[in-house]
Amino acid sequence: MHPLVKLVLGIVLGLVLSFFVITLFESWMSHSYPMNVKNPGNQEYLDAMKTMPVNAFLILIAGYMVSSFFGGYVAARISPEPYKIYASATVGFLLLLGGLMIFITIPHPLWVAATSCISYMLFALLAGKIAKR
């Protein structure tokens, strides 16, 4: 298989796995800390952010960390040898962009946004280093 095809395939599969893991953690969070509204809009999300307990935010951050790690790991394992770190960094960067869009749309506490943004790249690069061995 051509190295460029393997690189793109690794990045796409890493992102798919990352979105799956994020969905699992968000469903765990919403099951553990349900909202009072059945179909919330933006205002309901804003109100929920003000009353959400710290444990819910910790589950959310853990989900971002785990998803970034596994997405970066899968991308690095599938990608050819000289591009493993680039693949995992690309997954982390794309997750970072998605996270920034979420944090701009629905304001989260600053510590949640900062920790999440740092963890996207950090855990994806760590996974790339581990997968490179």
Secondary structure, 3 states (H helix, E strand, C coil): CCHHHHHHHHHHHHHHHHHHHHHHHHHHHHHHCCCCCCCCCHHHHHHHHHHCCHHHHHHHHHHHHHHHHHHHHHHHHHCCHHHHHHHHHHHHHHHHHHHHHHHHHCCCCHHHHHHHHHHHHHHHHHHHHHHHC
